[in-house]
C-alpha cells in the first residue's frame, strides 16, 4: 500500500539523520515507527497503571489512616528529617 504524508521540515531532517546513522531507508524507518506505535497503543495502560508504582504506598492494601484528612502531617513526616 502506498501512503503519502506531509511532515514538518524538522521531522524530515531528523528522519534523514536517523536513516543515515542506522543505514535504513526512510520507508523502512517509518514502517518500524508505525509498527511500534500501534503495538504500544494496543496494550495502552491507564494513567493509573502507568504510575501505580510511583503513587502512594507500594501496595494494594487500604491505608491504615485517613490520608485525605492527614495530608499535611503525612507530608511533613515524609519530607522532614526526624528530630531526635
N, C-alpha and C positions, 0 to 999 in steps of 0.2 A: 504494500500500500504506500502511496506517495502522499506526503503531508507537507504543506508549506506553512511556515510560521515566521512572523516578523519578530525579531528580538532586538533589544536595545544595543547600541554600538558597544557599550561597556561589556555586556554579556557576550557579544560576539568576539570581542578581544580576549576575554577570559577563556572562552571556549577554544579559540585558536591556540592560545598559550598551553592550555591543558592537553590538547591534541598533540601538539608538537613535543611536549615533555613526555607524554605517555605513548607516543607513536601509535595513535589510533585516529581513524577518520572522524570527522565531525558527526557523520551519521551514526557511527558506532557509539560514540560518546553520548549522544542524545538518546539512543536506544537504551543504553545501560542506565542512564539517569532516570528515564521514564520507568523502566522496569523496577528499579529500586524504589522510586517514589510510590508507584502503585502497590508494590508489595508492602510497604510500610503503612499505606493508607488502609489496606485491608485488615491489618492487625492493629489498627489505631486504638490506643487506650484512652480512657477518660483522663482529664487533668488530675483527678484524684489518684488514679492508678499510677500515673507517671511520677507524682510527687509523694506518694504514700510513705516511702521510707524517709522522707525529709520533714514530714509534718507530725508534730506531736510525739507521743511515746511510740517506740518501735514495737508495738504490739497491737493486737486487735481487741484486747481487753478494754472494758469500760474504765474511765478514770475513777480513782477512788475518792475524788473530791470534785466539787463544783468548779470546774475550770473557768466558766464564764464569770462567775462572781469573784473569783480569786485571781484574775489575770495579772493585776499589778503586783501582788505579793509573789506569785509564782515566777514572774519575770525577774523581779528583784533577786529572788533566791537563785535563779538560774545564772544570772549575769554578774552579780556582785560576789566578790570573794567572801568566803565565810569568815566571820570575825571570831577571833579566839580569845 
